[in-house]
Amino acid sequence: MKPNQQSLTSSPPLPRQEVEQMHAYTAPLEGRRDFLRLDFNENTIGPSPSVIAALKAIPDSHLSIYPEYDGLREAVVDHCSSDMCTVSLKPSQVGLFNGVDAAIHATFHAYGDRGNRLLTTTPTFGYYTPCAAMQGMDIIAIPYEGETFEFPLKKIRTALTEHKPKLLLICNPNNPTGTILNAETILQLAVEAPETLIVVDELYEAFCGSSLLPLVDFDSIPNILLLRSLSKTAGLASLRIGFAIGNADVIEKISRVTGPYDINSFAVTAAFAALKDKAFIDSYVAEVLHARDWINKQLISSGTRYHLGGGNYFLIWPKRKPDEIEAALKEEGILVRNMTGKALIDNSLRVSIGTITQMKTFWAAFSKHEHLEK
Ligand SMILES: Cc1ncc(COP(=O)(O)O)c(C=O)c1O
């Protein structure tokens, strides 16, 4: 029997109401490979040579086999053990994800229900709110305070008590303001709000050294979840691998909403090699911190408005229109992120910090187009 043509041309079935109302989260990530990429805070030099060697050594025959994850949680624990002063981490307290983006998505999927609340700050990393929206959660976003973007601690505390949110998302240090909330304060918030899962996105903690990991005992404080990634320090952004670290029960719940093979074999092999070569990560972070000091000095002496916090990035407000400077830098082969239209940071550019040589290239081009005196 022939299918009824009329039913073939009618509209497709509707998705869930929340999905129908939202837009896909997209970032301008195409056509970037030939540029000096100071727009997405990635590692700017590539991964450790031992990662490259491990990837090249993957036998062809492994391509047809589903990925294997044995030992990767233990490798994360070993990697973190030098950070753990008081309490030790267990493999069951580590969740493996296809990038921290996937860990964030899974956390909302597991914990965020229709009508629940997400409490967070603004401006912050852009993926939290679409994840909340797709679950039908209500979003309370409290602005950073003043010219130096201080963490709105008092208001967050009040909102925790008044709204009893299911999730509190703290990006620490915050992307894009670099704001750091000290680890002891976050621990205190967790004790004060036991019904809220406090997710601390520590993607950039290596650049400020303010992690909760050395302090938190996830058995006695089960409502803290830390997110770590190999994208920004280890140079594995393309492979997509990230970790959630927290109470074993929370990790197990979050892992329930992921597919069995969401992380591919290349990412697993690269992660083992990257986690083992801590010296490479440490030396890259040291180079970025050195470059951060250098660019900070140039920014101070230029008199340009800027804001530099705890991450591998800073905000700068050019005197010329941000669109023009962004385009002029692109002509010179340099990408930066234009923050025009974003609350509190309107008209700024976010610039990632790479090596000192890369910062010198950026600064020479920026100074030329801004007509800054040498
Ligand atoms: C604060 C923050 N969290 C998470 C992510 C995503 O990290 P991943 O590459 O591990 O998915 C980013 C990427 O820019 C980020 O800035």
PDBQT file of the ligand as one rigid body, heavy atoms in Angstrom, charges set to zero:
ROOT
HETATM    1  C1  LIG A 401      33.602  27.849  32.280  1.00  0.00    +0.000 C 
HETATM    2  C2  LIG A 401      33.602  26.784  31.256  1.00  0.00    +0.000 A 
HETATM    3  N1  LIG A 401      33.055  25.592  31.569  1.00  0.00    +0.000 NA
HETATM    4  C3  LIG A 401      33.032  24.578  30.665  1.00  0.00    +0.000 A 
HETATM    5  C4  LIG A 401      33.551  24.745  29.397  1.00  0.00    +0.000 A 
HETATM    6  C5  LIG A 401      33.511  23.582  28.444  1.00  0.00    +0.000 C 
HETATM    7  O1  LIG A 401      34.642  22.792  28.676  1.00  0.00    +0.000 OA
HETATM    8  P1  LIG A 401      34.934  21.469  27.842  1.00  0.00    +0.000 P 
HETATM    9  O2  LIG A 401      35.821  21.852  26.707  1.00  0.00    +0.000 OA
HETATM   10  O3  LIG A 401      35.611  20.536  28.803  1.00  0.00    +0.000 OA
HETATM   11  O4  LIG A 401      33.610  20.953  27.395  1.00  0.00    +0.000 OA
HETATM   12  C6  LIG A 401      34.124  25.973  29.030  1.00  0.00    +0.000 A 
HETATM   13  C7  LIG A 401      34.668  26.168  27.677  1.00  0.00    +0.000 C 
HETATM   14  O5  LIG A 401      34.938  27.254  27.233  1.00  0.00    +0.000 OA
HETATM   15  C8  LIG A 401      34.149  27.014  29.994  1.00  0.00    +0.000 A 
HETATM   16  O6  LIG A 401      34.683  28.217  29.718  1.00  0.00    +0.000 OA
ENDROOT
TORSDOF 0
